Amino acid sequence: MSNDNQIPTALEFLHRDESGVFNEVDITQAMIEFAKLHVEAALTAVGNEIIGPAAGSVRDIYSLNSIK
C-alpha cells in the first residue's frame, strides 16, 4: 500500500482483479467501492467531531449511501 493508512491507490485498487479485463459495470462498481473506502477513511480520521455550530455525527452529514 502506498500510504500510512494502508488505503490503496486507484491503480492498486484496480489491480486487485488480476484478470485485468474490465467492462463498464466492473469499472463503475470499482469506482463506487474505491470512493466509499476513501470516504470511510476520511470520516474515521476526523472522527465524529464537527467544528462549528452544527451538531451531530459527521457520518450523519455525509452518508456512504450517497455514493452510487
Secondary structure, DSSP 8 states (H G I E B T S, - for coil): --STT----HHHHHTTSTT----HHHHHHHHHHHHHHHHHHHHHHHTT---SS--S-HHHHS-GGG--
